[in-house]
Amino acid sequence: MRIDYTPLFLKQFRKAPIDIQKTYGTRIALFASNPSHPLLRTHKLIGEYEGCKSINITGDWRAIYEEYTDVFEPYVVFLFLGTHSQLYK
């Protein structure tokens, strides 16, 4: 599965604490091998982010993404990274 990032996601990632960046690295590796792994708590979103999905990075940090399919393979684009309160105001 191909994984892409928006410029905003990358900016949020660079501003995130180092421990969150490291944990994200672990979680994205898990996501790449099994997007439905129970540890990620992958779920569909409603409201402002309807059509997107979210994975847990830690108990409070989330990464929001959209799924796409092109001719060759499915791929995802990570849109936002932040705490629950930052993302779901």
Secondary structure, 3 states (H helix, E strand, C coil): CEEEECHHHHHHHHHCCHHHHHHHHHHHHHHHHCCCCHHHCCEECCHHHCCCEEEECCCCEEEEEEEEECCCCEEEEEEEEEEHHHHCC
